[in-house]
Amino acid sequence: MEAVTKFVGAVSGYEWLVIPFALTLAGLYFCWSTILVQLRYIPEMFKAIVEKPSQMEDGRDNISAFKAFTISAASRVGTGNVAGVAIAIATGGPGAVFWMWTLAIIGGATSFVESTLAQVYKVRDKDSYVGGPAYYITRGLGQQFRWLAVIFVVAITFTYGFVFNAVQSNSIADAMTTSFSGANPMTVKIIVGVVLAAFTGAIIFGGVQRIGAVTQVLVPLMAVAYIVLGLIVCLINIAEIPGMIASIWAHAFGLRSFGGAVIGHVIMTGIKRGLFSNEAGMGSVPNAAATASVSHPAKQGLIQTLGVYFDTIIVCSVTAFIILLANPDLQPSDQGVSLTQESLAASVGGWGVDFLSIVILFLAFSSVIGNYYYGESNIEFLTRSKTVMNSFRALVVICVFLGTLGTVPLVWALADVFSGLMVFVNLCAIIPLGGVAVALLKHFAKQKAEGLDPIFHRDDLPNLRGWQNMECWTGDDPITDRPEQYGLISYRRVK
């Protein structure tokens, strides 16, 4: 096992010599081309998230903008925010937090572009819309790039369906082992694995509507509980906050060293863990963004940009503050969820360990569900075979169980390798298609300037790349009705 871990770690090391630079440069390019959309349109993000969806032919509601947001947040807000941040701080020092924040702000523009593209090139499914990188590669770039789409499908299915779900269940088992420290660790892990596998199977065999119904309850509830807990820790240690901020700043630029770490290592650690947490540019979130019923593709792009901020600037910061306010003398050997639990206990007492175990249980479990959906939607791109889909679901359940028994270094190394491959393929698609997202943003902005609630039909911009493949934007969806065609122009006015 040790030899395998070293090999995977070496592959990850070479890969991540390139990926962070490519990701950052792409993000800066989108910041420039969208004129900092991630900062200019923050108020619109909150307005768009409450838009009501249209209905399907059978009378059921389509996936709402908020429900699509929670599906993506279910994947984003999980152990990456707890275990991932803890590992980033333990190995890269407090300075890694600054670079996680920086990546989130830059990545907000990337998230807008990829999620807007997912919306405009989405297709109709039996329970909702479906889309993502595989769809905007083939429908935007053209069928000649189907091979690239297939690579992405394989990468995301393996990464999210298997590896990242193993990461989530591994962190749950780690947290529970710490809470039940008097019991046999392997017994605890087996019990946790069996229970998680059973609940996962019960939900993922129910389709995207059931997934959305679960995530829209679990994610907000647990995220709010965790944020409140972080605020309590900050209030308890309020006198230490200025020193903590100064430490983050000093370590970020190499003004202070941490365990011999050089500034390049600090930056790399922050970027890698930031990516795993907020997923901007990875190509995963667009799969959730495509499910929403909205009147304009840019709306879901803005909503998913808000998701980046919620994940990294808020939730990841809670973990960072809990650790840094309680453990000023960190060692590079400190690892994972247990570090956050011990830090929390130092501030609020022993009950914090068990409380965090419960929070991690629900956050990580919601991530398992969200991760599964990413695999499902991409498998459907290749085949609609029920046998294939049920086989995939069974393998997900098995990986959830086995993840509780795995080792932390190997699981995280695998996550780094495959997330890097996803980033590379996704960037190959969204950079040449970025002009489509920019054009849609201008179309959105023009209507807002006129005091209208933005609506898009593909006939509005017939020169867009892959215009004929925007099959869900012909005006058939009731949410894209244009009331002015029937003398009801005032209905579209923003109240």
Sequence and secondary structure as in RCSB ss.txt:
>XXXX:A:sequence
MEAVTKFVGAVSGYEWLVIPFALTLAGLYFCWSTILVQLRYIPEMFKAIVEKPSQMEDGRDNISAFKAFTISAAS
RVGTGNVAGVAIAIATGGPGAVFWMWTLAIIGGATSFVESTLAQVYKVRDKDSYVGGPAYYITRGLGQQFRWLAV
IFVVAITFTYGFVFNAVQSNSIADAMTTSFSGANPMTVKIIVGVVLAAFTGAIIFGGVQRIGAVTQVLVPLMAVA
YIVLGLIVCLINIAEIPGMIASIWAHAFGLRSFGGAVIGHVIMTGIKRGLFSNEAGMGSVPNAAATASVSHPAKQ
GLIQTLGVYFDTIIVCSVTAFIILLANPDLQPSDQGVSLTQESLAASVGGWGVDFLSIVILFLAFSSVIGNYYYG
ESNIEFLTRSKTVMNSFRALVVICVFLGTLGTVPLVWALADVFSGLMVFVNLCAIIPLGGVAVALLKHFAKQKAE
GLDPIFHRDDLPNLRGWQNMECWTGDDPITDRPEQYGLISYRRVK
>XXXX:A:secstr
 HHHHHHHHHHHHHHTTTHHHHHHHHHHHHHHHTTSHHHHTHHHHHHHTT    B TTS B B HHHHHHHHHHH
HSSHIIIIIHHHHHHHH THHHHHHHHHHHHHHHHHHHHHHHHHHT EE SSSEE SHHHHIIIII GGGHHHHH
HHHHHHIIIIIIIIHHHHHHHHHHHHHHHTTTS HHHHHHHHHHHHHHHHHHHHTT HHHHHHHHHHHHHHHHHH
HHHHHHHHHHHTGGGHHHHHHHHHHHHTTSS BTTB HHHHHHHHHHHHHHHH TTTSSHHHHHTTB  SSHHHH
HHHHHHHHIIIIIIIIHHHHHHHHHH TT  TT  HHHHHHHHHHHHH THHHHHHHHHHHHHHHHHHHHHHHHH
HHHHHHH   HHHHHHHHHHHHHHHHHHTTS HHHHHHHHHHHHHHHHHHHHHHHHHHHHHHHHHHHHHHHHHHT
TB     GGG TTSTTGGG TT SS SGGG  GGGGT GGGGB  
